[in-house]
Amino acid sequence: MKYISTRGHVGQPANPEFCDILLGGLAPDGGLYLPESYPRIGRAELDAWRSLSYAGLAFEILSRFITDIPAADLKAICDKTYTADVYRHARPGDDTAKITPVHWLEQGRLGLLELSNGPTLAFKDMAMQLLGNLFEYVLAKRGESINILGATSGDTGSAAEYAMRGKQGVRVFMLSPHGKMSAFQRAQMYSLQDENIFNIAVTGMFDDAQDIVKAVSNDLEFKAKYKIGAVNSINWARVAAQVVYYFKGYFEATTSNDQQVAFCVPSGNFGNICAGHIARMMGLPVAKLILATNENDVLDEFFRTGVYRPRKTAETRVTSSPSMDISKASNFERFVFDLVGRDPRKVAALWTEVDAGRPFDLSASAEFARIGDFAFASGSSSHADRLATIGKVFEQYGVMIDTHTADGVKVAWEQIETIPADVPVLVLETALPVKFAETIREALGRDPEVPADLQGLEALPQRVEVMAPDLEQIKRFIVERV
Ligand SMILES: *Cc1c(COP(=O)(O)O)cnc(C)c1O
């Protein structure tokens, strides 16, 4: 399988393979990588795959996208990644061996697809754990190493650290805003004692940490000399890994391959739902992809109006579903590439506007007129909606959900009337409530349950360096440790 850039590789060598793009980020022309065509999955494959384990299904799907790793090696990587031991936090009564079990709220009609059973209790573990094993494998083959530098305000950083801890050839330097994360999130990251994990708490805001990462990435000489890499949400391997659970969710929620299913996805950077879009393009019987945002509704606005209006940093709201607080959606360009008939010149023209901080308007275009072909619907949610939804789900079903999943359930309730009664609607559960205890207390007047193996986490010794947001000082810290 060859990969292309959404902007057409202007002036660049074309068509790398999977391992060539695994360790990088953007394509050299500033675009995002996508497979040159989507593998078509027919009825025969669906019939053969229905009974597979998660790891078996992951191998079948990923081997369509990854043709430059020998099949036996890829199989071993999938088997090692998707185990009930790694993804062990299923709700009592749900089958941990399924990795992403469905927990029905209304049997056969409305369910949660549990994606947050991994080590850091958020869906990012689904892809990041695979990425850790892929990185280790490819780096060993090439005799190389990498130093991952990132900034996090919560879920991404911890998912990356738990995926990369103890991996040969990989070091992680993760910047976080000092004192700005929840006690649980801090304990999760800072209690790691692995030699190859470095936590740096920056005395500033998330944006200060992010600016330092950007400044280092723009210093091409430093970047090359110290082999600086990233694991951000535009990484193609993460999107590919996420395609798997859409298939698994379909098989869990239906009994026959004649049925259809709908997914409702709490969204920020459009990485999760982009994988759903690709699964549907491959031939998965998806009736509807429902996109849910919080108050930061740039994506909901696009699907309602055809106008994509990235927000300024100052316009970005701080909400109680913080992992969806984005001003522009970094993976959205992948969908727009398909929407405009995979024409890289059109994408490049649209993102000339976006990169200059201007909106684009497709409302009167022939492309937006065809948006119905892509089966999207959307909606948004507020803090009050979130509290009400968490309360109602707990009261009606005895199930505690997190703030992001609540945004999904709220929008799924709005849309469910438009979906035929024999089509199950699965809300993707993107985090467990214990990560957002403060809002759970506000909604329910009680504390969320802490998984047994994480009780006492906050009392463990922590390993973190507190530093000023000073570029030179942080560069020196890295240089002294690689
Ligand atoms: C990252 C994240 C999201 C948003 O996912 P995108 O791929 O950025 O759309 C939603 N919920 C949680 C809990 C997350 O960590």
The ligand as a Gaussian input file, in Angstrom:
#p B3LYP/6-31G(d) Opt

LIG

0 1
 C       -8.942000      12.872000      22.476000
 C      -10.268000      12.701000      23.095000
 C      -11.458000      12.995000      22.392000
 C      -11.460000      13.598000      20.990000
 O      -11.000000      12.691000      20.017000
 P      -10.569000      13.253000      18.577000
 O       -9.911000      12.085000      17.920000
 O       -9.572000      14.356000      18.854000
 O      -11.774000      13.726000      17.887000
 C      -12.669000      12.749000      23.013000
 N      -12.732000      12.274000      24.270000
 C      -11.608000      11.977000      24.980000
 C      -11.755000      11.479000      26.368000
 C      -10.342000      12.178000      24.416000
 O       -9.242000      11.887000      25.144000

